[in-house]
Amino acid sequence: MQAAILPVSAGWSWVQQGYRLFRRQPVPLFFWSLVTSFLITVSYIIPLFGQMALIAGTPVLTFISLSACKNVAAGRTMLLHMWLEPLRDRETRKRLLVLGMAYLLTCLAGGFLATLPFLGDLMASINPDGALDEAAIYSAMRGPLLTFGLMYLLISALFWHAPALIGWHNIRLGQALFFSMVACWRNKWAFLAYGITWAAIFIGVQFLGSALTGIGMPAGVAQMLMTPVNIAVAAVLYCSFYPAYISIFGQPLTESDPQQP
């Protein structure tokens, strides 16, 4: 597959197009963002295994989001039964689950490699009596977290487009990872603009929440008001994945689409 090379302004355009997609059908897309937020919350209730399950399930959730956006872009109203239609095909489910396991193992390997050089500092933060020195361990964790953050940029590039490539084009795992990496590298400046834009949006949302409490609003009321705002912003983020994909790889054609003459 050939990945298009886009200008840096494409990163901002993806956010705009994601917002326009959300405006076309805000209720079902808000619902999906709410479901995703609920799954994230549940994953943190179950220590370790919950987070691992969430990471492994990320490609499936991503493909569901992309397929929903594809329907919205085509003018089809998203009904409840349509959300799981992308997973009807057994082979697609299998490939996405394998992709999820590969994503989980890659993240675990990245975490291990990021921690290994700083293992001595981490061990030194444990007192002789076995108690943890919180100040020391926070200081020792900076190196591993920064290293993993840099490594995760590479991991993200590998897996960013892989769910769509596997789900819509039946591309093998290795090829999907390769094509995703090449596409992200070719459009690195557009993705940089995309990341900066979303960072600014999330900082702005957090600033709004702080401003509400700063003017004297009770924290509970401010949180209640900001919760739907955060869910809506997350929904726009999920919607922006679709224009990022089609602008690079083109409009996907699936069995449910009319065939071109």
Backbone as a ProteinNet text record, in pm:
[ID]
protein_1_A
[PRIMARY]
MQAAILPVSAGWSWVQQGYRLFRRQPVPLFFWSLVTSFLITVSYIIPLFGQMALIAGTPVLTFISLSACKNVAAGRTMLLHMWLEPLRDRETRKRLLVLGMAYLLTCLAGGFLATLPFLGDLMASINPDGALDEAAIYSAMRGPLLTFGLMYLLISALFWHAPALIGWHNIRLGQALFFSMVACWRNKWAFLAYGITWAAIFIGVQFLGSALTGIGMPAGVAQMLMTPVNIAVAAVLYCSFYPAYISIFGQPLTESDPQQP
[TERTIARY]
83.7	0	86.8	36.5	110.6	54.1	139.4	97.1	125.2	23.9	40.7	128.5	195.8	276	200	163.2	77.2	154.4	107.1	173.5	147.8	222.6	209.6	69.6	4.2	-130.1	-233.8	-201.2	-295.5	-326.4	-229.1	-251.9	-365.7	-369.9	-479	-609.1	-598.4	-716.8	-784	-705.4	-764.4	-851.3	-806.2	-885	-1014.7	-1006.2	-1126.1	-1225	-1174.3	-1262.2	-1323.1	-1247.1	-1300.9	-1415.5	-1401	-1507.9	-1631.9	-1611.6	-1726.5	-1797	-1719.9	-1781.6	-1865.4	-1811.1	-1883.6	-2013.8	-2011.5	-2130.9	-2240	-2202.5	-2303.1	-2390.4	-2330.4	-2407	-2350.5	-2374.1	-2311.5	-2359	-2486.1	-2538.6	-2472.6	-2472.6	-2407.6	-2256.8	-2191.4	-2047	-2013.5	-2098	-2081.5	-2103.4	-2202.4	-2229.2	-2107	-2045	-1928.3	-1812.2	-1793.5	-1689.2	-1718.1	-1845.7	-1884.8	-1854.2	-1884.6	-1854.6	-1704.4	-1626.8	-1481.3	-1428.3	-1481.1	-1440	-1474.1	-1589.6	-1629.2	-1532.6	-1494.2	-1400.1	-1264.5	-1221.2	-1094.6	-1103.1	-1215.8	-1234.9	-1234.1	-1304	-1308.7	-1169.7	-1089.8	-955.9	-868.4	-892	-812.8	-865	-988.5	-1041.8	-976.7	-941	-877	-727.3	-648.9	-505.9	-433.6	-346.6	-257.9	-332.6	-414.6	-482.5	-582.3	-645.2	-737.7	-667.7	-553.5	-477.5	-424.1	-380.3	-329.8	-440.6	-559.7	-673.5	-710.9	-704.2	-736.9	-637.5	-509.6	-407.3	-428.2	-453	-473.6	-599.4	-699.5	-824.2	-825.6	-719.3	-715.5	-734.7	-669.9	-694.9	-840.5	-907.4	-1049.1	-1132	-1108.9	-1181.9	-1153.9	-1029.5	-993.5	-1065.4	-1071.1	-1136.7	-1286.9	-1347.6	-1489.7	-1511.6	-1424.7	-1436.2	-1422.5	-1322.9	-1300.8	-1418.8	-1472.9	-1586.5	-1710.1	-1730	-1842.7	-1827	-1706.5	-1681.9	-1701.1	-1665.9	-1687.3	-1835.8	-1917.7	-2062.4	-2117	-2069.9	-2115.5	-2078	-1954.6	-1909.7	-1991.2	-2039.9	-2120.5	-2267.5	-2303.6	-2441.3	-2531.9	-2474.4	-2555.1	-2569.7	-2692.3	-2718.1	-2667.6	-2587	-2532.6	-2639.3	-2686.7	-2780.8	-2704.8	-2772	-2702.9	-2639.9	-2712.1	-2660.8	-2542.8	-2520.3	-2414.8	-2276.4	-2269.4	-2138.2	-2050.7	-2109.6	-2030.7	-2024	-2087	-2081.9	-1939.8	-1846.6	-1709.8	-1642.1	-1694.9	-1632.3	-1706.7	-1801.9	-1878.5	-1790.7	-1696.1	-1609.5	-1510.9	-1510.6	-1426.5	-1278.5	-1238.3	-1096.9	-1052	-1140.1	-1107.3	-1089.4	-1181.9	-1169.4	-1037.8	-1004.4	-881.9	-759	-754.7	-638.2	-625.9	-738.3	-733.7	-691.4	-735.2	-692.8	-543.5	-494.4	-350.3	-274.1	-327.7	-265.8	-264.3	-374.1	-380.1	-276.5	-257.4	-155.6	-16	5.2	135	158.2	52.4	61.9	95.1	28	54.1	197.9	243.4	379.2	483.6	455.6	549.2	558.5	443.8	443.9	516.5	493.6	562.6	712.8	752.1	894.6	955.3	880.6	929.1	945.2	848.2	858.9	978	1003	1117.4	1249.1	1261.8	1385.6	1407.3	1297.8	1310.8	1352.3	1313.3	1342.9	1481.2	1527.1	1651.5	1771.4	1798	1916.4	1907.9	1787.7	1768.7	1735	1759.2	1721.9	1796.5	1924.1	2002.1	1943.2	1900.5	1839.5	1708.3	1631.2	1504.1	1526.8	1626.2	1656	1708.8	1781.6	1837.1	1728.6	1610.5	1501.2	1431.1	1470.8	1414.6	1506.5	1452	1530.4	1575.2	1681	1729.5	1622.1	1524	1418.1	1306.6	1324.1	1225.5	1119.8	1119.3	1020.4	1062	962.2	988.7	1008.5	1112.4	1134.6	1061.4	945.3	860.3	930.5	999.9	1069.3	1175.9	1248.8	1355.2	1298.6	1187.2	1132.5	1069.9	1010.4	957.3	1070.2	1180.7	1296.4	1354.8	1359.7	1417.2	1329.2	1198.5	1106.7	1109.4	1170.1	1170.8	1242.2	1356.8	1433.5	1357.4	1305.7	1228.9	1106.5	1035.7	915.2	948.9	1054.9	1096.1	1142.1	1220	1268.7	1153.4	1058.1	943.9	858.2	846.8	770.7	828.4	960.9	1026.2	1008.7	1019.9	1001.1	857.1	763.6	623.3	587.8	664.1	643.5	664.5	767.5	793.9	685.3	644.6	539.5	409.2	375.9	252.8	255.2	370.7	381.4	361.4	413.3	397.7	251.6	175.4	40.1	-69.5	-35.2	-136.1	-239.5	-193.7	-284.7	-310.9	-245.8	-254.7	-397.1	-480.9	-616.9	-695.9	-687.9	-760.8	-702	-570.4	-506.7	-542	-548.1	-582.9	-732.8	-814.3	-958.8	-1021.6	-973.8	-1034.1	-962.9	-834	-757	-699.9	-727.1	-680.8	-530.1	-457	-311.5	-253	-149.3	-85.1	-24	-6.3	38.1	168.1	269.1	398.6	390.9	314.2	299.1	224.3	120.8	42.9	130	213.5	302.5	402.6	453.7	550.1	485.4	368.5	299.9	262.8	221.2	185.7	307.4	419.3	541.7	584.7	582.2	622.1	529.9	399	302	324.5	348.8	372.5	503	605.8	733	720.5	651.6	634.8	555.6	469.4	383.4	413.8	541	580.6	548.6	562.4	535.2	385.1	306.3	160.8	117.7	177.5	144.3	194.7	307	355.2	254.9	206.1	105.1	-22.8	-58.4	-176.9	-162.1	-45.6	-21.1	-19.1	44.8	50.1	-90	-170.2	-307.3	-387.8	-378.1	-454.5	-400.6	-269.6	-213.6	-268.3	-276.1	-329	-476.6	-552.2	-694.6	-713.3	-639.5	-654	-607.6	-501.2	-456.6	-563.9	-626.1	-732.6	-852	-887.5	-998.7	-964.9	-841.2	-799.4	-798.1	-755.2	-754.8	-896.9	-991.8	-1131.3	-1183.4	-1149.6	-1190.7	-1131.1	-1003.3	-938.3	-998.9	-1037.6	-1097.1	-1232	-1307.8	-1438.3	-1423.4	-1326.2	-1303.1	-1239	-1162.3	-1096.9	-1194	-1309.4	-1407.4	-1503.1	-1472.9	-1552	-1652.6	-1658.8	-1752.4	-1705.5	-1793.9	-1754.5	-1691.4	-1590	-1516.4	-1608.2	-1704.3	-1795.7	-1881.7	-1928.9	-2011.4	-1927.6	-1804.2	-1715.8	-1685.3	-1661.5	-1634	-1756	-1874.9	-1997.4	-2017.5	-1983.3	-1997.2	-1891	-1769.8	-1659.7	-1662.1	-1729.2	-1730.3	-1786	-1904.1	-1951.3	-1862.6	-1797.9	-1705.6	-1587.7	-1530.7	-1418.2	-1458	-1578.6	-1625	-1644.4	-1699.9	-1720.2	-1586.9	-1490.4	-1357.9	-1292.5	-1306	-1252.2	-1320.7	-1451.4	-1524.1	-1469.6	-1439.8	-1381.3	-1243.2	-1166.9	-1036.2	-1051.4	-1144.6	-1165.7	-1210.4	-1295.4	-1341.7	-1227.4	-1128.5	-1017.8	-926.7	-935.6	-854.5	-891.7	-1021.2	-1067.8	-1013.6	-1027.3	-967.4	-816	-751.5	-606.3	-573.6	-658.7	-634.2	-664.7	-785.3	-825.4	-745.1	-693.8	-613.1	-477.8	-434.2	-305.2	-321.6	-418.2	-434.5	-555.2	-640.1	-756.2	-879	-992.2	-1120	-1124.1	-1152.5	-1160.8	-1289.3	-1283.6	-1400.7	-1425.6	-1541.1	-1576.3	-1698	-1736.6	-1845.4	-1977	-1994.3	-2119.6	-2130.3	-2020.5	-2020.7	-2062.2	-2124.6	-2157.3	-2031.4	-2027.6	-1910.4	-1901.9	-1782	-1761.5	-1775.9	-1836.7	-1851.4	-1716.2
-120.1	0	124.7	227.7	352.4	454.3	506.3	607.3	745.4	830.8	967.3	1047.6	1147	1239.4	1371.3	1411.4	1527.4	1643.1	1765.9	1881.4	1884.5	1967.2	1976.4	2022	2100	2149.7	2038.6	1921	1809.2	1769.7	1785.2	1749.1	1827.9	1958.9	2042.9	2008.8	1976.7	1942.6	1816.4	1719.3	1595.9	1626.3	1717.2	1754.6	1822.2	1912.3	1980.5	1881.7	1789.5	1691.2	1597.5	1564.2	1482.7	1553	1683.5	1761.3	1764.8	1778.9	1780.8	1645.6	1537.4	1404.6	1392.1	1438.8	1431.4	1511.1	1625.8	1709.7	1644.3	1556.6	1493.1	1395.6	1323.6	1231	1235.1	1341.8	1357	1255.9	1216	1127.4	989.3	917.5	785.7	792.9	896.5	907.2	944.3	1026.2	1054.7	927	847.8	720.4	628.7	620.6	533.5	583.6	713.8	769.4	739.7	744.5	711.5	565.7	476	333.6	312.8	378.6	365.8	417.8	530.1	584.8	488.5	424.8	326.5	208.5	159.6	47.5	86.2	208.5	254.9	259	307.9	313.8	174.6	81.2	-57	-119.2	-86.9	-146	-105.7	13.5	58	2.4	-47.3	-111	-246.7	-313.3	-445.1	-424.7	-427.8	-397.5	-489.6	-433.4	-499.7	-568.9	-670.2	-746.6	-659.4	-565.5	-475.4	-389.1	-332.6	-249.9	-332.5	-455.1	-541.2	-576.6	-604.8	-636.3	-515.8	-396.6	-275.3	-252.8	-271	-254.1	-355.2	-481.4	-585.3	-560	-496.6	-469.7	-339.6	-261.1	-131.1	-139.9	-233.4	-241.8	-270.2	-353.5	-381.9	-255.5	-184	-60.2	44	50.2	145.4	113.5	-14.7	-53.1	-27.5	-49.4	-17.6	132.3	214.4	359.9	401.3	346.5	380.2	338.8	220.7	171.9	257.7	301.1	389.9	522.3	577.2	702.6	685.4	570	540.9	543.2	485.7	488	629.9	705.5	844.1	926	909.6	983.3	947	821.6	776.2	813.7	878.1	920.3	815.7	707.4	602.7	631.4	626.1	651	533.8	562.9	457.7	409.6	287.3	223.3	129.9	87	11	-116.9	-188.4	-317.3	-301.4	-179.7	-158.4	-149.5	-127.7	-107.5	-231.4	-349.1	-472.4	-537.6	-477.1	-533.8	-549.1	-456.2	-474.3	-601.4	-662	-781.3	-908.6	-900.1	-1019.4	-1126.3	-1081.3	-1176.6	-1239	-1371.8	-1442.2	-1416	-1413.9	-1393	-1252.7	-1155.2	-1018.5	-1011.2	-1074.5	-1076.5	-1139.2	-1249.8	-1321.2	-1234.2	-1169.6	-1087.6	-966.7	-907.7	-792.5	-833.4	-951.3	-1000.1	-1031.5	-1089.4	-1114.9	-982.7	-883.5	-750.7	-693.1	-713.5	-665.3	-730.7	-861.2	-930.6	-881.5	-856.6	-803.3	-664.5	-585.4	-451.3	-460.4	-550.6	-569.3	-613.7	-713.8	-765.3	-659	-579.1	-473.3	-367.1	-331.5	-233.3	-287.6	-416.2	-477	-481.6	-518.6	-522.5	-383	-283.3	-145.6	-99.1	-134.9	-98.6	-163.9	-290.9	-362.2	-299.1	-271.8	-213.9	-72.4	1.6	137.3	137.5	34	26.6	-30.2	-119.4	-193.5	-104.5	3.4	85	157.5	171	246.4	154.5	25.6	-71	-45.6	-5.4	22.2	136.4	242.8	356.5	316	231.9	187.2	101.2	13	-72.8	9.6	116.7	201.9	279.2	290.9	363.7	279.4	152.4	64.4	67.2	103.2	110.1	-29.1	-35.9	-166.7	-250.4	-185.9	-262	-303.8	-274.7	-314.9	-211.2	-99.9	5.4	90.8	146	229.1	374	435.4	578.5	648.8	706.3	760.8	869.4	959.1	1066.7	1010.1	909	849.2	773.2	702.2	622.5	711.9	824.6	919	976.2	1006	1058.1	952.5	826.5	718.5	682.4	710.2	673.3	770.9	886.3	985	932.3	871.1	818	712.1	606.5	504.7	560.7	653.6	708.7	790.8	870.7	949.9	859.1	756.4	663	589.3	542.4	471.4	565.4	690.8	786.8	803.4	809.2	819.8	691.4	577.3	450	433.4	489.5	472.5	547.6	650.7	717	618.5	536	433.3	326.6	284.3	183	234.7	359.7	418.4	422	457.7	461.5	322.9	220.8	83.5	40.8	78.9	26.2	125.7	248.7	352.7	315.4	277	244.3	94.2	14.2	-131.2	-186	-140.3	-196.2	-179.4	-62.3	-39.7	-121.7	-129.9	-206.6	-354.3	-406.1	-546.7	-568.5	-480.6	-500.3	-475.2	-376.4	-340.7	-400.5	-426.8	-471.6	-612.6	-676.7	-814.5	-829.7	-728	-732.1	-808.1	-883.5	-959.8	-866	-920.9	-840.5	-766.7	-839.6	-777.2	-666.3	-689.9	-587.8	-465.9	-490.4	-379.4	-290.5	-351.8	-274.3	-194.8	-257	-189.3	-70.7	-93.7	14.4	128.5	94.3	196.3	280.4	214.6	286.1	379.1	328.6	410.1	530.3	506.9	615.8	723.6	681.5	779.1	855.2	786.1	853.1	954.1	916.2	1007.2	1132.5	1117.5	1228.6	1273.1	1262.9	1290.6	1433.4	1530.2	1669	1692.5	1625.5	1635.5	1574.5	1460.3	1398	1481.9	1550	1639.7	1752.6	1812	1917.4	1862.7	1741.3	1674.9	1656.2	1607.3	1586.2	1716.3	1819	1948.9	2008	1992.9	2045.3	1979.5	1846.9	1776.8	1806.5	1821.4	1858.7	1994.2	2089.2	2221.8	2214.2	2128.9	2114.4	2057.5	1952	1890	1984.5	2059.5	2158.5	2265.3	2306.8	2405.5	2355.6	2228.2	2170.1	2164.7	2124.5	2121.3	2261.6	2358.8	2497.8	2545.3	2504.9	2542.1	2484.2	2356.7	2295.6	2366.5	2402.9	2475.9	2614.2	2677.6	2811	2806.8	2699.8	2688	2679.3	2598.8	2590.4	2718.3	2786.1	2909.6	3023.2	3022	3128.5	3095	2983.9	2950.9	2839.7	2779.2	2669.4	2547.2	2476.5	2354.8	2253	2183.6	2089.4	1982.3	1935	1831.8	1879.8	2004.3	2061.1	2082	2132.1	2153.5	2021.7	1916.7	1786.3	1734.2	1756.2	1711.8	1783.3	1912.3	1988.2	1950.2	1920.9	1892.7	1750.3	1658.4	1518.8	1504.6	1559.4	1547.7	1620.8	1729.1	1799.9	1709.7	1643.2	1552.6	1437.1	1383.5	1272.1	1317.9	1438.2	1491.3	1517.3	1572.1	1596.3	1464.2	1362.1	1230.1	1174.1	1199	1152	1216.7	1346.1	1414.6	1357	1325.1	1261.9	1130.9	1045.5	917.6	939.9	1041.5	1070.9	1116.7	1182.9	1234.9	1124.5	1003.9	893.2	859.4	871.4	830.8	920.9	1052.9	1135.6	1121.8	1094.8	1072.6	950.1	848.2	725.9	746.4	797.4	803.4	906.4	1009.2	1107.5	1050.5	945.9	883.5	762	675.4	550.1	549.2	649.5	653.8	592.4	612.4	563.1	410.9	343.2	196.9	151.8	39.9	-19.4	-154.2	-171.3	-296.9	-356	-475.4	-547.7	-471.8	-387.7	-315.3	-193.2	-157.9	-41.6	-80.4	10.5	-18.8	-29.8	-126.4	-148.4	-40.2	-1.1	99.4	34.4	105	47.9	37
0	0	0	-65	-75.3	22.5	108.2	205.3	149.3	150.5	101.6	197.1	142.3	222.3	230.2	350.2	370.5	433.3	415.1	477.5	627	696.6	841.7	881.9	796.6	828.1	835.4	782.6	787.9	931.7	1021.7	1161.7	1223	1195.9	1244.7	1172.9	1043.4	965	1017.8	1063.4	1117.8	1239.2	1322.2	1440.4	1397.2	1300.9	1251.4	1190.7	1109.6	1046.9	1150.6	1253.9	1361.8	1432.3	1452.9	1516	1427.3	1296.6	1205.9	1202.9	1209.1	1217.7	1344.4	1455.4	1582.2	1575.3	1511.8	1502.6	1418.9	1326.9	1241.4	1319.8	1414.3	1498.6	1640.9	1713.8	1845.6	1949.1	1943.1	2047.8	2044.6	1930.6	1931.7	1956	1905.5	1925.3	2069.4	2131	2273.9	2354.7	2314.9	2382.2	2375.5	2258.2	2245.1	2330.9	2335.9	2421.4	2568	2606.1	2743.2	2774.8	2680.7	2699.9	2715.5	2631.1	2638.5	2771.8	2818	2947.8	3060.8	3050.3	3151	3152.8	3034.6	3027.3	3085.8	3061.4	3118.2	3269.8	3322.2	3467.3	3528.1	3464.6	3514.5	3513.5	3411.4	3402.3	3520.4	3576	3690.4	3822	3821.1	3941.3	3963.3	3853.1	3859.3	3841.2	3948.5	3938.1	3839.9	3762.1	3667.9	3554.9	3588.1	3483.5	3407.3	3476.8	3409.6	3306.8	3344.4	3250.9	3134.5	3162.8	3056.2	2957.7	3009.9	2923.1	2837.3	2896.6	2821.4	2708.1	2736.4	2632.8	2520.9	2557.7	2456.9	2374.8	2435.5	2364.5	2287.1	2297.5	2230.2	2078.9	2006.8	1862.3	1827.5	1906.5	1881.8	1901.1	2011.1	2037.1	1929.3	1884.3	1779.3	1649.6	1613.7	1488.7	1494.8	1610.2	1626.4	1606.7	1664.9	1649.7	1503.6	1435.5	1295.5	1209	1234.5	1155.6	1179	1302.9	1332	1257.7	1258	1187	1036.5	985.5	843.4	810.4	896.6	876	884.6	982	997.4	874.3	826.6	708.7	585.2	579.4	466	479.9	590.9	610	670.1	722.5	785.2	934	983.3	1125	1207.9	1308.2	1393.8	1492.2	1470.1	1560.8	1654.2	1759.9	1864.1	1809.9	1723.4	1675.1	1579.4	1529.5	1430.8	1492.6	1623.7	1685.9	1679	1688.1	1687	1549.2	1448.2	1314	1259.5	1289.7	1238.4	1287.7	1395.6	1452.7	1416	1322.2	1286.3	1222	1141.1	1072.1	1170.4	1174.8	1271.6	1247.5	1122	1090.5	1131.6	1113.2	1155.2	1305.8	1378.9	1525.3	1567.6	1505.2	1541.5	1516.4	1401.5	1367.8	1460.5	1495.4	1585.8	1726.4	1770	1901.7	1902.8	1793.7	1782.8	1783.8	1713.2	1714.4	1855.4	1929.2	2066.6	2155.7	2139.6	2218.3	2180.9	2052.1	2008.9	2068.1	2074.8	2133.6	2281.8	2351.6	2494.6	2518.3	2443.6	2462	2427.6	2325.2	2287.6	2396.8	2454.7	2564.4	2687.1	2717.8	2831.9	2808.4	2686.4	2654.1	2660.7	2611.5	2618.7	2761.8	2847.9	2989.1	3056.3	3021.4	3079.8	3035.6	2905.8	2854.6	2907.6	2929	2981.6	3127.6	3201	3344.4	3372	3285.4	3310.4	3341.6	3265.6	3296.7	3430.9	3484.3	3608.7	3725.9	3708.7	3811.4	3941.6	3931.7	4052	4133.2	4065.3	4135.4	4201.5	4133.2	4190.1	4314	4308	4422.6	4539.3	4508.6	4614.5	4688.5	4627.4	4693	4798.8	4810.3	4913	5034.6	5148.3	5271.5	5315.2	5399	5446.1	5514.1	5575.6	5642.6	5547.1	5417.9	5318.1	5288.7	5360.9	5337.7	5218.4	5148.5	5032.4	5074	5020.8	5037.6	4923	4952.3	4846.8	4766.5	4833.9	4763.1	4669.9	4718.5	4637.3	4518.2	4539.3	4429.2	4322.7	4363.7	4265.3	4181	4246.3	4173.8	4080.3	4128.8	4048.4	3929.9	3938	3830.9	3714.2	3732.4	3624.7	3500.5	3522.3	3409.8	3332	3398.2	3325.6	3254.4	3319	3257.1	3133.4	3141.7	3026.4	2912.5	2947	2845.2	2779.2	2860.5	2803.1	2718.5	2760.5	2681.5	2541.8	2533.4	2403	2322.5	2389.9	2321.2	2274.1	2350.1	2314.3	2185.9	2152	2023.8	1909.8	1921	1821	1822.2	1941.9	1953.4	1893	1920.9	1866.8	1714.6	1658.2	1512.5	1452.2	1518.5	1469.5	1465.4	1566.3	1581.8	1544.3	1507.7	1489	1382.4	1265	1155	1142.3	1224.2	1208.5	1221.1	1316.9	1324.5	1195.3	1132.6	1007.5	893.5	886.5	779.8	789.4	910.4	930.2	912.6	971.2	967.9	832.7	759.1	630.9	511.1	523.4	407.7	422.8	537	561	541.2	581.5	569.2	687.5	662.4	769.4	873.2	994.1	1107.5	1078.3	1032.8	1007.6	904.3	797.5	694.4	747.4	827.8	883.2	971.3	1054.2	1139.9	1056.4	951.4	864.7	793.1	733.3	662.1	756.5	878.6	976.4	1013	1035.8	1070.3	956.9	833.9	719	703.1	718.9	704.5	809.8	933	1040	1018.2	969.9	945.2	830.6	724.7	611.6	650.3	748.7	789.8	933	970.2	1109	1150.3	1057.4	1095	1111.2	1029.5	1046	1179	1214.9	1342.9	1460.2	1441.9	1547.2	1570	1460.8	1473.1	1535.4	1498.9	1554.4	1705.2	1747.5	1889.7	1968.5	1912.4	1980.5	1993.5	1888.8	1892.8	2002.7	2011.2	2114.1	2253.8	2266.4	2396.7	2440.5	2347	2379.1	2417.9	2348.1	2379.4	2519.3	2551.9	2684.1	2795.4	2770.1	2869	2887.5	2777.7	2786.6	2866.5	2847	2922.8	3071.4	3102.9	3243	3303.6	3224.9	3272.7	3301.3	3217.1	3239	3369.9	3396.7	3522.5	3642.4	3631.7	3741.5	3759.6	3647.8	3655.9	3726.8	3704.1	3769.9	3921.4	3965.7	4110.5	4162.5	4076.1	4117.3	4143.8	4078.7	4100.5	4214.3	4284.6	4402.4	4384.7	4268.2	4247.9	4325.6	4395.8	4467.2	4372.3	4422.1	4337.5	4279.7	4359.4	4311.1	4196.2	4206.1	4098.7	3972.8	3991	3876.6	3806.4	3884.2	3824.7	3749.5	3804.9	3739.6	3605.8	3601.5	3477.8	3375.2	3422.2	3330.6	3276.9	3346	3300.4	3159.2	3127.1	2988.5	2888.7	2932.5	2843.6	2808.8	2909	2885.3	2794.1	2814.3	2731.3	2587	2568.6	2433.7	2363.8	2437.1	2378.9	2339.2	2423.8	2389.9	2266	2251.7	2133.7	2007	2012.7	1897.5	1866.4	1970.8	1950.9	1875	1918.4	1850.2	1705.8	1684.4	1548.9	1458.7	1515.9	1435	1383.1	1439.6	1389	1244.5	1213.3	1080.2	969.3	977.2	871.8	863.6	976.1	971.7	887.5	896.8	819.1	671.1	639.8	499.2	421.1	487.1	415.2	375.3	445.1	414.5	324.6	355.2	281.1	187.3	194	106.7	170.9	105.7	155.7	149.6	262.3	259.3	192.2	121.4	57.9	121.3	183.8	249.4	182.5	229	165.4	172.5	274.7	291.2	200.6	134.3	47.1	-93.7	-166.6	-305.6	-388.8	-478.1	-561.3	-668.5	-699	-802.2	-939.2	-1037.5	-1170.9	-1239.6
[MASK]
+++++++++++++++++++++++++++++++++++++++++++++++++++++++++++++++++++++++++++++++++++++++++++++++++++++++++++++++++++++++++++++++++++++++++++++++++++++++++++++++++++++++++++++++++++++++++++++++++++++++++++++++++++++++++++++++++++++++++++++++++++++++++++++++++++++

